[in-house]
Amino acid sequence: MATARKEDYYELLGVAKGVSDEDLKKAYRKKAVQFHPDKNPGNKEAEEMFKKISEAYEVLKDPQKRAAYDQFGHAAFQQGGAAGPRGGGGAGGFHDPFDIFREVFGQGGGGGGIFDEFFGGGGGGGGGGAGRGSDLRYDIEITLEEAAHGVEKEISFRRLGSCSHCSGSGAEPGSKRTTCPTCRGAGQVTTSRGFFHVRQVCPTCHGTGARFERVCAKCDGEGRLQETAKINVRIPAGVDTGSKLRSAGNGEAGVMGGQAGDLYIVVHVKEHEVFERQGDDLFTEIPIKFTLATLGGTIQVPTLQGKATLKIPAATQSGTTFRLKGRGMPHLRGGAHGDQLIRVHVEVPSSLTSEQRRKLEEFAQACGDAEEPVGKSFFEKAKKFF
């Protein structure tokens, strides 16, 4: 009877064979976040993939196991294989995919790391008790002018807020607190699936490690309810697309009165019809008449601070760039401003009156353009082709 071929560990993690330890960890972190059961409740395929990538990382992160795998493949970890499992059970003694997940994400079992940020706070992590609320993300779009001067915005979003009836405790007022009988206060339960031991949030107390004589009738013991929150956000001058602002305590309320998560506001600056931003500098392209480029003069140009006067020297060539010091975006941390760079393009008239054409032909004759229509500098370089 044919057996299914095990998937290649490198392919599972999306890395090449000679991948560095740091890049290997980054690849696993990305996959683990994508397929973690807490992010895919009830999705058996995602759970299975999470186990596979955890097994692959467990092998490849160990230099000896990786060397054995590179030489013998999966046969290195089969009974009697060249490398042999250490500690029994699967690839090199791998047991709990959640343990390796916590190792990669810097989790010691207490909470407060990236695991909390993605999967709903440290509720039930380690010793039970009140769980920290999830951090939330809010994307906001502002104009370039608002980014230059700073702006205050009122934002509205949905979140789990503290239950007013039980003040977030999860207990009906006057009810006594007892230890959860299912997890015995740990906040987690462990189930065995083959050689995997999967640790999950306790389904009875939802990770708090406690039960109440009577749970809150309004929030069903969780200590929080869905609400629409409105807050004012001050966006400082100098922000750019991708800037993140942290509003402490404005994320979701914690379970059973636990610490609230934070709200992260991610800024997106709209494209401007006149200015192009590059860091703290602004770029502008302005067409000018060929007479101005030839004779020189002054023009009014737009800036985020209002109009400015720009001097165009005589004989200015198309593509010349001028710099207005301090007319760009302010530095995010205060102090100086960037510059505004103005690139001019000489505009050739698309239609002429008979009088304009006659005078232009006279000008061309006076300049000798009829005999030498191409610039001398180019002709000297290219004359060998003629």
Stockholm file with secondary structure:
# STOCKHOLM 1.0

chainA/1-386         MATARKEDYYELLGVAKGVSDEDLKKAYRKKAVQFHPDKNPGNKEAEEMFKKISEAYEVLKDPQKRAAYDQFGHAAFQQGGAAGPRGGGGAGGFHDPFDIFREVFGQGGGGGGIFDEFFGGGGGGGGGGAGRGSDLRYDIEITLEEAAHGVEKEISFRRLGSCSHCSGSGAEPGSKRTTCPTCRGAGQVTTSRGFFHVRQVCPTCHGTGARFERVCAKCDGEGRLQETAKINVRIPAGVDTGSKLRSAGNGEAGVMGGQAGDLYIVVHVKEHEVFERQGDDLFTEIPIKFTLATLGGTIQVPTLQGKATLKIPAATQSGTTFRLKGRGMPHLRGGAHGDQLIRVHVEVPSSLTSEQRRKLEEFAQACGDAEEPVGKSFFEKAKKFF
#=GR chainA/1-386 SS CCCCCCCCHHHHHTCCTTCCHHHHHHHHHHHHHHHCTTTSTTCHHHHHHHHHHHHHHHHHTSHHHHHHHHHHGGGGGSTTCSSCCSSSSSGGGCCCHHHHHHHHTTCCSSCCSHHHHHHTCSTTSSSCSSBCCCCEEEEEEECHHHHHHCEEEEEEEEEEEECTTTTTSSBCTTCCEEECTTTTTSSEEEEEETTEEEEEECTTTTTSSEEESSBCTTTTTSSEEEEEEEEEEEECTTCCTTCEEEETTCSCCCBTTCCCCCEEEEEEECCCSSCEEETTEEEEEEEEEHHHHHHCEEEEEEETTEEEEEEECTTCCTTCEEEETTCSCBCTTSSCBCCEEEEEEEECCSCCCHHHHHHHHHHHHHHTTTTCCSCHHHHHHHGGGC
#=GC SS_cons         CCCCCCCCHHHHHTCCTTCCHHHHHHHHHHHHHHHCTTTSTTCHHHHHHHHHHHHHHHHHTSHHHHHHHHHHGGGGGSTTCSSCCSSSSSGGGCCCHHHHHHHHTTCCSSCCSHHHHHHTCSTTSSSCSSBCCCCEEEEEEECHHHHHHCEEEEEEEEEEEECTTTTTSSBCTTCCEEECTTTTTSSEEEEEETTEEEEEECTTTTTSSEEESSBCTTTTTSSEEEEEEEEEEEECTTCCTTCEEEETTCSCCCBTTCCCCCEEEEEEECCCSSCEEETTEEEEEEEEEHHHHHHCEEEEEEETTEEEEEEECTTCCTTCEEEETTCSCBCTTSSCBCCEEEEEEEECCSCCCHHHHHHHHHHHHHHTTTTCCSCHHHHHHHGGGC
//
